[in-house]
Amino acid sequence: PDVPANLVIGLAGSQLSGRGEAGTTVQVRDAAGTVLATGTVGPDGTFAVTLSPAVNDGSTLQVTLTDAAGNVSQPGSVASPD
């Protein structure tokens, strides 16, 4: 899959949204590589995942997409609000 695009953290750090290949699995990781959230890209190519607890410490999150064949995209990154 292509790198996830249009990554935005909203709702005071509690939601991450973006665009990617429809049907792929979204994984959000922190700087240490810990998985914070997972989700699925919808048929329209958009996704929104809940970050719990909210990430609002100014850290950078890495977002990858994995397709049905197990191929993983290059990570996209987005900075959380501080």
Beta strands, then each sheet from edge to edge (+ up, - down):
strand 1: 5-10
strand 2: 15-19
strand 3: 25-29
strand 4: 35-40
strand 5: 46-50
strand 6: 60-66
strand 7: 76-79
sheet 1: 1+ 2- 5+
sheet 2: 4+ 3- 6+ 7-
end
